[in-house]
């Protein structure tokens, strides 16, 4: 009987199907099964005599099995059975007609919402059919669509519709006729639209962990020095693996590390993550200053907090991770700006030292000279007289470490250099810049091949530099202001010698075509904020006041002699050659004032005043005022007013001096 034959083939295919199921179980990630019981609405088809063959409604369905890939692609075998009623006018024909399809299917599933899935697929293969006592063996095609509700991650129930085409001797749907036994017959056995239910079930051949797992990879251990940087620069990479029972949505990953982080910082967000899929996001951390306690290399125990939605339900996974950490002093010279993180003005030791030194400087300031330069001299000489020396680091010398980013350099924080009273040239420079910045003097640095130059902003406008320097080769201009460089390797030789050595080194490097980078500390801090590390150990490095004042005065004298001496000598020679005049006396007096040489300026301005110069009289009043000789100053301002009653400088001077005398 034809039906018996069909059932025989059907049993064979089912056997093959079960062999497929159990064979993939050992190595496939996920197995799927779907049953689609449906009603069949055949298209109108006529036989060779022109009679309609099938009735209006049949029934049947497919059973699809397959391997699911990436939680959306499914491929595998299909088997089905359809009963197709014959049209009632065909009384001579058998009452039943059957089609048993065998073949394969492939589909893709989308998840527009967490519990809603839509599937589009194609299928095809061979079928055995029977109608009117005839047996048909040919091919079939199918296109189908599902819309399902996910009851559980594994079980879905929904609606299915498809267009199915069973051929009769023809290979393609568009072939309407074929030749059979020399006779032209319809090449289409049956075709129609199905509509019905869809019941799908998925299960893993490997057990699910029921959570999202995370792993951390680092190219480099954590540098405690940069603990504030890791909020914006990744520590490493997090690999997330979805070992849940289904795809998940709205995945948010945060990192925390107990006492070493100030907050649970969000690292990244994924809109969705398919089942068994992996994704990478960058690891960020809100470390706090406790990480600076790592005096040696160590490890930080941390946790990844993973929040996600599974079928609309919020879930959490907490994954422990371990981050290796360098010791607090280590760094790589990946770029010259990294050194900025060592330079902090918050260290108590730095503040106490600069406060002590600048306090002495304030009591001995020369009002005519640049204030920043005098403070810089006192701080520099203060380090030297405190016994701090420049000594190359034996293990990680500056000369080699800063040129190779593959080397790990060990660099002291400012308080450590104060404590140990020794450091390599970059460590001396770091301490000096911290001292400068702590008193409001803007600093920068230039890493040379074998030296480390520190530069400070004098605050002098470049357009007025000729009033303070004998030539333009003693400084350089950044923006509109004059900066002075100092070589830290020759700390023991004092401020002026270090200044001139830096100038010589820069000129030589420029002549050799060497590329130099001037690193502005304020700009570098935007990328590498200061770490501000200190252990609050007691540091006794205060130089003797008399020694400090003597050294600074020596520096000032050398500066005056070098920068003002030639110009003073030139004006003096001009006076001798041309004779005394108000203009020449005032020019000479101004040079003395700028050099802070008030005792030399007074007799020169006095001679100019005798010649009737009101400018000289006002200047004498100003000098006496600075020397706290208020009565003498008042007298000079009043002499000015005798000649020029409307002189604004003298009027203000008189009012100011009378106020001082009344006090």
C-alpha positions, 0 to 999 in steps of 0.5 A: 500500500502507498501509505505503508511505504510512506510510513516506512520512509517516515520511520527511517527518517525519524531514526536518522533524526534521532541519531542526529540529535544524540550525535550533536549533543556531545559537541554542539552548544545548543539544540533546538526543536520546534513543532508547528501543527497547522491548517493547510489551505491548498491553492487551486490545482487541476489534474490533466482532465481539468478537474480541481484536485484538492479541497479547501482545508487540510492539516499537518505540520513540521517537526524541525530540529537543529543546532542554534548558533549565536542565539539567532541562527538555526539549521538542521533537519525537518520532517513533516506530515500533511493530510490534504483532502481531495475535491468532492467531485473526484468520486473515483479517487481515493478519499485521502491524499498525503504528503510526507516531507523530509529535508533541512531548514535554516532560519534566523531569530530576532528579539525585538523585546525581551520576551518576544521573538520573530523567526524567518526561515526557509526549508526544502528537501524531498517528499513522498506523496499519495493521491488517487492511488498514485505515489509521488516522489519529488522535491518540496520548498517552504518559506515560513515565519514565527512570532513567539512569546518566550515563556521561559528562556527555553520554551516559546509558544506562538503562531506560525505561517508558511507557504509550502510547495510540493512538486510532482516530477518538477524541480522548480515551482515555476515548472507547471508541467512535466512529461510522464510516460510520454504524456504531459501532466501537471508538475505540481502535486500540491501547494498552499498556505499554512497557519497554526501554532509554533512550540519551540524548545531549546536546551544546551548540550553544555550546562549553563552557569546561569550568570554572566562571567567576566575576565580581566586582561591587563597589558600593564600592572596598575601604576599607583602614581596614576591612581586618579588617571584610571577614571578616564584611562583604562586599567585593562579589558573586561571580557564578558561571557553570557553563560545565562540561559538566554540572551540578555539586555542592558548589561552594565558593568561596574568595578569596585575594590574595597578600600582602594576605590572611592566609588563603584565606577561604571566601566561600560554598557552593552545593549544586548549580549547573546547567549554564549556570546562574548564581548569586551569593554574597557576597565576603569577604576575610581582608585583613591590615595590608599593605593599609594601604600604599595611600597612594593609590587602587589595585588588588589582584590576587586569585583566586577558588578554586572547588572543585566536583564533576562526576560525583563527581570533584573539580575546581578553577577559579582565576579572577583578579579585580581589586579596586579599593582606596581609599587608607588614609585615606579613609572615608564617614560611613555611620554615626558608629561608622566613626571607631572604626577610626582609633583604635588604642592600638598605634601606637608613636608614640601609646604613646611620647607617652602614656607620656612625658606620664603619667609626668610626671603620676604624679610630680605627682598630687594624691591627693585628686583624681580620677586619670582627670581628672588624666591627661586634663588632662595628655594634653590639655595635652600635645597643646597644648604639643607644638604640635599645633593644630586646623586645618580640612581645606581639601579635606574639612572635617569640618563638611561631610564627616561630614554627607553619606555620599556624600562621601569624607572623608580622615581622619588616623591618630593618628600622622599628627596627631602627625607633622604637628602639625595636624588637623581637629577629628575628627582631634584627637579621634581622637588624644586618644581613642587617648592616653586608651585607651592609659593605660586611660581609657575614651573615647567621642565625640559628632559635633556639627554643627560640632564633635567632642566627646571624652568620657572616663570619670572612674570616679566613680560617679554617686551620688557625683558631688556630692562632686566637682562643684558641680552636675550640669550639668558632666557626664553619666552613662553607666551608673553612671559620670560622663563629662566631654566636651571640645570639640576645636575649641578645643584651643588654649584648654586643658582647662577651657575646652574642657570648659565649651565642650562643656557649653555646646554640649550644652545648646544642642543639647538646647534646640534638639531636636538629636539627638546620638549618644554613641558608646562606643569599646569598643562601636564597636570590636566593629563597626569594629575598630582598624586600628592603622596606623603607618609608624614614622617618628620623631616628636618632639612631647614638651612641656617638663615644666615647661610641662606641669606648670604648665598642668595645675596651672592646670587643676586650680586652675580646677577646684578653684575652680569646683567646690569653691570655692563649697562651701568658702565655704559651710562657712566662712560656716556656721562664722562664723555658728554657731561652730566645731564638730567636724562643720563643721571635718571637713566643711571639711577633707574638701572641702580633701582632695578638692580636693587642698589638703592645706596648707589641710586640716591646720590645719582638722583640727588645730582639730577634733582639739583638740576631741577628734575621732578622725576628724580625728586619723586624717585628719591621720595619712593626710595626713602619710602621703601627704606621707611624714611617717611619724613625724608620721603615727604620732603622730596615729594613736597619739593616736587610740588614746589616746582609742579603743584599738579604732579600726581605722583607727588600729591599721592606721595604726600598723602601716603607719607602723612598717613604713615607719619600719623601712624 
